[in-house]
Every structure is written in C-alpha cells, then in structure tokens.
Amino acid sequence: MKIKRAISLSAYALCIAGAALHLNGCSSTPKPAEADGSSRVPANEVARVDTLQQRVNADRKLLAENGLLRAQVDVLQVKLNEMTSIVREALTLPPAPRALPTPVPLPPAAPLQPQSRPAVDLPADTYAVNVSGVVIRVFHPFAQTDFEPSDRVADALRSSIRGAEQIEVRGYTDSNVVNKADKLIAIERAEKARTWLIQNGADAAKVKTKHFTAGSFLTENTTQEGRGKNRRVEVDIRNQQLAAAGRAMSN
C-alpha cells in the first residue's frame, strides 16, 4: 500500500510540474519585430530636396501657362461673339445700323514734325520721327504676346536705343471694351517687349511700360486689317540725336 501511494503522489507531482511549465511558456511576452533599416532615406537628402523643388517649379510654370491659356480662350470667345453678331447683322435685310463705340482718347504724345521722314527705310505706320526721338511699332497676331520684330525693325530698334534718354513701351489690344483677358494680354505685350529691349542693349533703368486694354486705336477697328494694326506695341524712344536727324531731313 505504501509503495502504491508513493507512486501515485510522484505521478501527481509530475503532472503539476508539467502544467506549471506550460503556463510559464504561454505567459511570456513575444518579442517585437525589428526593421533592418536598409530602405530608410534621410528626409533632408539633397537629391530628394532637389527633386521636390523641381516638381514645385514645374507645377508653378504649368499653373502660369494654364492662366494665360484661359485668358486667351476668353478673348477668343469674346471675338467669336463679336463676329457672330456681325454675321447676323449682315444677313439681316435691311442691315441694322451699328453704333460705333465711343473712341477712347489717345495718350499724349509728342507731335510729329511737319513733313518729317523716317531716318530709316521703314513704313510710316512702323517708324515715325517726333520732336523728342522716334516711335517704333511692332504688330501682333490675334491673342499673341511674343515680341517678334522683323529683321529690319529689330535693326532700327537696336540702333535707336543707343544713347536713349528714356524709353516708354506701350502695349495695346484691339478690344472695344475693358476686360480682364485683354488687360493681361496688353501687359504681357509691353513686358515682353521691355525684356527684348534690355536683352538687346537698352538700359533697364530707362525702360518703362504702360498698357491700354481697350481703345487708343491707331486706325479704324472695324476691319481685320485695322484690328491687325491696333494689336501692337509702341516703343517711344527719347533720343535727341534721332530727333535732330529727323528735323534736318524735314528741312
């Protein structure tokens, strides 16, 4: 009896010991996974910063181009409405009389010398001599702002800005009414002309710009040819040597 009871107690103790070991194994806290760090990139890495800066610059440029494109689309819509109105009037019998827009006064300019002739061989509507110097005009295609003078006009500009006392650049459109889109076009025409002049030898401190959104027409504005003359940039160059040369040629 004593031997059997000792065996039973030994078996019972072994069961209790096994259960304790099992519980201890289940209650241990699992170790968290550790990253090896091989794919980490420093937040202030130079190459990464440059890449982000390039993306920001590209986005800004795209926004500016989209803004100009929207402005040009608005101008096209305005011109389309005007042309549609003209066609409808032309098809109406008899045509209804059109009221001409009230002319906007031209900005003050120095009067031309009587019988003055250009100092260079350019058309009168492109090159004119006055008492203070010369006025050179560059005409623009519809809704365009790039300053692209012909070779002859470019040569006249380069020679005229030498020794200039002051240069006033004026941007115009062929619009009959003031609106945001044409205002942007007039400003860009003047500013791009100013940039061209500085790149070709003009003193930046002497070049000023103005813009005229509507009116201030050079000629009548009811034909395609007239509108083409009114879409322009005028470069008013104060140069006493050129003015004196013009006076000498007129005498």
Secondary structure, 3 states (H helix, E strand, C coil): CHHHHHHHHHHHHHHHHHHHHHHHHHHCCCCCCCCCCCCCCCCCCHHHHHHHHHHHHHHHHHHHHHHHHHHHHHHHHHHHHHHHHHHHHHHCCCCCCCCCCCCCCCCCCCCECCCCCCCCCCCCCCEEEECCEEEEEEECCCCCCCCCCCHHHHHHHHHHCCCCCEEEEEEEEEECCCCHHHHHHHHHHHHHHHHHHHHCCCCHHHEEEEEEEECCCCCCCCCHHHHHHHCEEEEEEECHHHHHHHHHHHC
